[in-house]
């Protein structure tokens, strides 16, 4: 296992996804953010099943930066309750994992 993490979040627009992605990388909280989409999300919100078009952020970072990533997402995000799920990276190409560590402060 490594100290590297992937954080997933979704946004309601490409522009919001780009704003969050650029902010994370510029502030050295993420080495890379992939923006995937549009995707279709089906979810339960306030007792109703909803469907919406969203954009998925795949954020590569370190364990030490996760709290700051989460804080910035909450600050910049338009959703009342933004998705922010952290996944551990078990293994990977050593040079790529090293690059993540070097890119994040």
Buried (B, 14 or more C-beta within 10 A) or exposed (E): EBBBBBBBBBBBBBEBBBBBBEBBBEBEBBBBBEBEBBEEBEEEEEEEEEEEEBBBBBBBBBBEBBEBBBEBBEEBBEBEEBBBEBEEBEEEEEEBBEBBBEBBE
